[in-house]
Amino acid sequence: MHVIFVAPHFPANQRHFVRALRDVGAVVSGIGEPEFHHLDDELKSMLNGGWEQVGNVCDKGMLYGAVRRIQQRGPWVDRLETVVEAHMLAAAEVREATKIPGLPAQTVLLCRDKFRMKQHLLERGFPCAAQAQVHHGDDARRFARHNGFPFILKPRDGAGASGTVKVTDGASLERAIAQRHLDNGGAYWTAEDFIDGHEGFYDTLSVGGQVVFEAISHYYPRVLTAMRNRFPNPYLVTTNRLDSPGYEELRRLGRGAIQALGIGTAATHMEWFAGDKGLVFNEIGARPPGVNVFDLHGHASQFDIYRAWAEAICFGKIQTLPQNRGCGGLVSLRPERDGTVVRVHGIDAMQRKYGRHIYSARIPAPGTRTQPVEAGYRANGYIYAVHEDYDACKAMMAELGRSIAIEVR
């Protein structure tokens, strides 16, 4: 089995996919932007199939040329894989052009283009928010007249809440249009109803469109709120109560979306809402979850989730599955305002209380310049922890979020 893996050097957890492919016996070739001598020794040793440097892994022509060079020198290439959202469409198009099996470009395009994705699912009876294409500011104004406020504007090919803005009235709509230059025309945005309710996500490892491993997680508070407000520190928790009756509808929704979009063998990450309009599909990616939640699933249930992914890719079946399911969480640590870190309050007390549950953390050192809230959950500091019980895990993450404060000047 010979697998080409795109951009194994960045972000840091990319090498775990390569390591897992090697562990199951695959030959792995890499394609990326650095020169080979700039890679560290560990990664170099994993790439036993060689390395091809390109100027831009998102450039279809450059990626195609690199893949063809690898194919020409051999051995036979069985798979071309990437797990980064921005790389997926170019990889899928090159995969089809070079006759390598894997996710088709049409499926990847549906997963990348949020408007087309939801339109595809709405036509098949899936519960989704009402939406409209926005190519010009007037499209957003028309949506407001027909659907009312509040609603959100978001880039059609964005990831998560990146670039998303909530508009609540005419004034906030005009500000959003002006800030994003939508009246210039040629925009690639979507407007959709704002769903007021709880938000979570449903992750899987799927083989041939069938879910083999699944995980259900909850955001506290919802992502858009967490990405716009500093405190309290937001957190997420993944549950081990998947067989609870309340999750039956969610599991059907997630499995149905995977099949309806033609996602075959891949990791998936689906966002959902539950509120006054019932359970509503938000979006899905044919890739693992971000902010190292893939690792969190593995730590929570004490299994090598990367190896499970590699088995799916290489053999079309997964043998490495958890024997018992646990819970885990991530709390994002935010400063009270932008500036320079003076000290972090509450760490020692929380370490004494929860240290045995914490497996990874980054606490900003005094003198560190802060990052804006919009930079994401891990930008300023974070804590990952696990627990065998969901209620205890949720309470632990909430207390970590309340008790730790980054003081800045």
LINCORUR-V446626 format. One record per residue. N is the residue number from 1. RES is the residue in one small letter. SS is DSSP state (A for helix, B for strand, O for the rest). NEAR is the number of other C-alpha atoms within 10 Angstrom. Layout:
((N/RES/SS/NEAR) (N/RES/SS/NEAR))
//
This chain:
((1/m/O/17) (2/h/B/22) (3/v/B/23) (4/i/B/26) (5/f/B/24) (6/v/B/27) (7/a/O/22) (8/p/O/26) (9/h/O/20) (10/f/O/12) (11/p/O/9) (12/a/O/9) (13/n/O/14) (14/q/A/18) (15/r/A/20) (16/h/A/17) (17/f/A/21) (18/v/A/27) (19/r/A/21) (20/a/A/20) (21/l/A/26) (22/r/A/20) (23/d/A/15) (24/v/O/15) (25/g/O/13) (26/a/O/21) (27/v/B/21) (28/v/B/23) (29/s/B/23) (30/g/B/28) (31/i/B/24) (32/g/B/22) (33/e/O/15) (34/p/O/16) (35/e/O/12) (36/f/A/16) (37/h/A/8) (38/h/A/9) (39/l/O/13) (40/d/O/10) (41/d/A/9) (42/e/A/10) (43/l/A/18) (44/k/A/16) (45/s/A/12) (46/m/A/21) (47/l/O/21) (48/n/O/15) (49/g/O/19) (50/g/B/16) (51/w/B/20) (52/e/B/20) (53/q/B/17) (54/v/O/18) (55/g/O/12) (56/n/O/16) (57/v/O/22) (58/c/O/17) (59/d/O/15) (60/k/A/17) (61/g/A/15) (62/m/A/16) (63/l/A/24) (64/y/A/19) (65/g/A/14) (66/a/A/20) (67/v/A/24) (68/r/A/15) (69/r/A/11) (70/i/A/21) (71/q/A/16) (72/q/A/11) (73/r/A/9) (74/g/O/11) (75/p/O/13) (76/w/O/13) (77/v/O/22) (78/d/O/19) (79/r/B/19) (80/l/B/24) (81/e/B/23) (82/t/O/21) (83/v/O/23) (84/v/O/20) (85/e/A/19) (86/a/A/15) (87/h/A/18) (88/m/A/25) (89/l/A/25) (90/a/A/21) (91/a/A/29) (92/a/A/25) (93/e/A/21) (94/v/A/24) (95/r/A/22) (96/e/A/14) (97/a/A/11) (98/t/O/15) (99/k/O/12) (100/i/O/17) (101/p/O/14) (102/g/O/19) (103/l/O/23) (104/p/O/19) (105/a/A/18) (106/q/A/14) (107/t/A/20) (108/v/A/24) (109/l/A/19) (110/l/A/23) (111/c/A/24) (112/r/A/23) (113/d/O/19) (114/k/A/24) (115/f/A/24) (116/r/A/16) (117/m/A/21) (118/k/A/23) (119/q/A/18) (120/h/A/16) (121/l/A/18) (122/l/A/15) (123/e/O/9) (124/r/O/11) (125/g/O/9) (126/f/O/18) (127/p/O/17) (128/c/B/21) (129/a/O/19) (130/a/O/16) (131/q/B/20) (132/a/B/17) (133/q/B/18) (134/v/B/26) (135/h/O/17) (136/h/O/18) (137/g/A/22) (138/d/A/14) (139/d/A/18) (140/a/A/26) (141/r/A/18) (142/r/A/13) (143/f/A/21) (144/a/A/21) (145/r/A/10) (146/h/A/8) (147/n/A/14) (148/g/O/14) (149/f/O/17) (150/p/O/18) (151/f/B/23) (152/i/B/21) (153/l/B/24) (154/k/B/22) (155/p/B/20) (156/r/O/21) (157/d/O/19) (158/g/O/16) (159/a/O/19) (160/g/O/18) (161/a/O/16) (162/s/O/16) (163/g/O/15) (164/t/O/20) (165/v/B/18) (166/k/B/20) (167/v/B/20) (168/t/O/15) (169/d/O/13) (170/g/A/15) (171/a/A/10) (172/s/A/14) (173/l/A/23) (174/e/A/17) (175/r/A/12) (176/a/A/20) (177/i/A/19) (178/a/A/13) (179/q/A/10) (180/r/O/14) (181/h/O/14) (182/l/A/21) (183/d/A/17) (184/n/A/12) (185/g/O/13) (186/g/O/12) (187/a/O/17) (188/y/O/16) (189/w/B/26) (190/t/B/24) (191/a/B/27) (192/e/B/23) (193/d/B/20) (194/f/O/17) (195/i/O/22) (196/d/O/13) (197/g/B/16) (198/h/B/17) (199/e/B/22) (200/g/B/21) (201/f/B/23) (202/y/B/22) (203/d/B/27) (204/t/B/26) (205/l/B/25) (206/s/B/27) (207/v/B/22) (208/g/O/16) (209/g/O/19) (210/q/B/17) (211/v/B/21) (212/v/B/16) (213/f/B/18) (214/e/B/18) (215/a/B/20) (216/i/B/22) (217/s/B/21) (218/h/B/21) (219/y/B/18) (220/y/B/20) (221/p/O/18) (222/r/O/18) (223/v/A/20) (224/l/A/18) (225/t/A/13) (226/a/A/22) (227/m/O/19) (228/r/O/13) (229/n/O/14) (230/r/O/19) (231/f/O/16) (232/p/O/19) (233/n/O/26) (234/p/O/26) (235/y/B/26) (236/l/B/24) (237/v/B/29) (238/t/B/28) (239/t/B/24) (240/n/O/21) (241/r/O/16) (242/l/O/17) (243/d/O/9) (244/s/O/8) (245/p/A/9) (246/g/A/10) (247/y/A/13) (248/e/A/11) (249/e/A/10) (250/l/A/21) (251/r/A/18) (252/r/A/10) (253/l/A/19) (254/g/A/24) (255/r/A/17) (256/g/A/16) (257/a/A/22) (258/i/A/25) (259/q/A/15) (260/a/A/15) (261/l/O/20) (262/g/O/18) (263/i/O/24) (264/g/O/20) (265/t/O/22) (266/a/B/27) (267/a/B/24) (268/t/B/22) (269/h/B/24) (270/m/B/24) (271/e/B/20) (272/w/B/22) (273/f/B/23) (274/a/B/16) (275/g/B/12) (276/d/O/11) (277/k/O/13) (278/g/B/11) (279/l/B/19) (280/v/B/21) (281/f/B/23) (282/n/B/20) (283/e/B/21) (284/i/B/27) (285/g/B/27) (286/a/O/30) (287/r/O/21) (288/p/O/22) (289/p/O/26) (290/g/O/15) (291/v/O/14) (292/n/O/14) (293/v/A/20) (294/f/A/19) (295/d/A/19) (296/l/A/24) (297/h/A/28) (298/g/A/20) (299/h/A/21) (300/a/A/22) (301/s/A/21) (302/q/O/16) (303/f/O/18) (304/d/O/17) (305/i/A/24) (306/y/A/21) (307/r/A/23) (308/a/A/24) (309/w/A/26) (310/a/A/25) (311/e/A/22) (312/a/A/22) (313/i/A/24) (314/c/A/19) (315/f/A/12) (316/g/O/13) (317/k/O/17) (318/i/O/19) (319/q/O/11) (320/t/O/17) (321/l/O/17) (322/p/O/17) (323/q/O/9) (324/n/O/11) (325/r/O/20) (326/g/O/22) (327/c/B/28) (328/g/B/30) (329/g/B/28) (330/l/B/29) (331/v/B/26) (332/s/B/27) (333/l/O/30) (334/r/O/30) (335/p/B/24) (336/e/O/18) (337/r/O/17) (338/d/O/16) (339/g/O/16) (340/t/B/19) (341/v/B/21) (342/v/B/16) (343/r/B/17) (344/v/B/18) (345/h/B/13) (346/g/O/15) (347/i/A/15) (348/d/A/12) (349/a/A/13) (350/m/A/16) (351/q/A/13) (352/r/A/9) (353/k/A/12) (354/y/A/16) (355/g/A/12) (356/r/A/11) (357/h/A/16) (358/i/B/17) (359/y/B/12) (360/s/B/11) (361/a/B/15) (362/r/B/14) (363/i/O/14) (364/p/O/22) (365/a/O/14) (366/p/O/14) (367/g/O/13) (368/t/O/14) (369/r/B/16) (370/t/O/20) (371/q/O/18) (372/p/O/17) (373/v/A/21) (374/e/A/16) (375/a/A/11) (376/g/O/18) (377/y/O/22) (378/r/O/19) (379/a/O/18) (380/n/O/22) (381/g/O/19) (382/y/B/20) (383/i/B/20) (384/y/B/24) (385/a/B/24) (386/v/B/29) (387/h/B/23) (388/e/O/17) (389/d/O/15) (390/y/A/19) (391/d/A/12) (392/a/A/13) (393/c/A/22) (394/k/A/23) (395/a/A/12) (396/m/A/23) (397/m/A/27) (398/a/A/21) (399/e/A/14) (400/l/A/26) (401/g/A/23) (402/r/A/16) (403/s/A/15) (404/i/O/20) (405/a/B/20) (406/i/B/24) (407/e/B/18) (408/v/B/19) (409/r/O/12))
//
